[in-house]
Amino acid sequence: MEQPQVTPQETSELLRLAEAALSADGDFVELGCYRGDTSVLLQKLLVSARSDKSLWLYDSFAGLPEKTAEDASSAGTAFRGGELFVTKREVVEKFKKQNLPLPRIKKAFFEALDPERDLPGKIAFAFLDGDLYGSIQTSFRLVVPKLSEKGIIVVHDYNNPELPGAARAVDEFLAAHPSFQLSQHFSLAILKPVVLY
Ligand SMILES: C[S@@+](CC[C@H](N)C(=O)[O-])C[C@H]1O[C@@H](n2cnc3c(N)ncnc32)[C@H](O)[C@@H]1O
């Protein structure tokens, strides 16, 4: 059986943060859903909380794009273009098997998404798991303008030496957006807008 992409410790922190985001305005999004393992847990949370929020999932369903110079790593050559290929149907079947409401699932490279047409009007919780510099950078561009005041962004692979582009995209984002504060839990970068009361 394939290893989960997110460790159990990360998953429990992710769900704790998602639960905290239930009180924020807007929907939940996951950019880079792959087989839907985390997506199913987010949907279960929404169902058990009787939330009226929707879950929106995004993936190329064609595997990873090619790495760019920012992703170069001496720690290994995994995560090549086309790796992590799954079909949208596999994700749909996973939700059906678990009797869960189907999320909105968009098959596209993030770079081709239209924020007005393809993303919710407001976002309460965003899980960015596109692995690569360009994918995380694009995810920020799509999500941040829609993030509600008490919204939370979680980026995976913040300390993964095989995927240095993810941390680079986070650090560059933070340098350009001092209104966000960072905390870290294992490989999760947790970004929250600084809310002044
Ligand atoms: C590590 S997997 C996601 C794992 C998933 N979040 C989970 O918790 O199980 C990364 C996914 O991001 C997708 N991805 C990466 N960059 C992308 C891009 N620019 N556009 C669309 N999908 C992308 C890949 O196809 C892959 O399925």
The ligand as a Tripos MOL2 file, in Angstrom:
@<TRIPOS>MOLECULE
LIG
   27    29     1     0     0
SMALL
NO_CHARGES

@<TRIPOS>ATOM
      1 C1          1.7570   15.5100   -2.3750 C.3       1 LIG1
      2 S1          0.4080   15.4060   -3.4460 S.3       1 LIG1
      3 C2         -0.9410   15.9730   -2.4510 C.3       1 LIG1
      4 C3         -1.2780   15.0670   -1.2910 C.3       1 LIG1
      5 C4         -2.6090   15.3490   -0.6450 C.3       1 LIG1
      6 N1         -2.7580   16.7400   -0.2750 N.3       1 LIG1
      7 C5         -2.7940   14.4980    0.5840 C.2       1 LIG1
      8 O1         -2.8570   15.0530    1.6920 O.co2     1 LIG1
      9 O2         -2.8620   13.2740    0.4520 O.co2     1 LIG1
     10 C6          0.6660   16.7470   -4.5420 C.3       1 LIG1
     11 C7         -0.4100   16.8900   -5.6070 C.3       1 LIG1
     12 O3         -0.3270   18.2090   -6.1390 O.3       1 LIG1
     13 C8         -0.6410   18.1720   -7.5140 C.3       1 LIG1
     14 N2         -0.0370   19.3690   -8.1190 N.ar      1 LIG1
     15 C9          1.1890   19.8790   -7.8780 C.ar      1 LIG1
     16 N3          1.3880   20.9990   -8.5840 N.ar      1 LIG1
     17 C10         0.2430   21.2200   -9.2730 C.ar      1 LIG1
     18 C11        -0.1750   22.2560  -10.1730 C.ar      1 LIG1
     19 N4          0.6330   23.2730  -10.5010 N.pl3     1 LIG1
     20 N5         -1.4100   22.1740  -10.6940 N.ar      1 LIG1
     21 C12        -2.2320   21.1300  -10.3720 C.ar      1 LIG1
     22 N6         -1.8920   20.1200   -9.5340 N.ar      1 LIG1
     23 C13        -0.6640   20.1670   -8.9930 C.ar      1 LIG1
     24 C14        -0.0700   16.8580   -8.0120 C.3       1 LIG1
     25 O4         -0.7400   16.4030   -9.1590 O.3       1 LIG1
     26 C15        -0.2690   15.9200   -6.7990 C.3       1 LIG1
     27 O5         -1.4340   15.1650   -6.9320 O.3       1 LIG1
@<TRIPOS>BOND
     1     1     2 1
     2     2     3 1
     3     2    10 1
     4     3     4 1
     5     4     5 1
     6     5     6 1
     7     5     7 1
     8     7     8 2
     9     7     9 1
    10    10    11 1
    11    11    12 1
    12    11    26 1
    13    12    13 1
    14    13    14 1
    15    13    24 1
    16    14    15 ar
    17    14    23 ar
    18    15    16 ar
    19    16    17 ar
    20    17    18 ar
    21    17    23 ar
    22    18    19 1
    23    18    20 ar
    24    20    21 ar
    25    21    22 ar
    26    22    23 ar
    27    24    25 1
    28    24    26 1
    29    26    27 1
@<TRIPOS>SUBSTRUCTURE
     1 LIG1         1 GROUP 0 **** ****
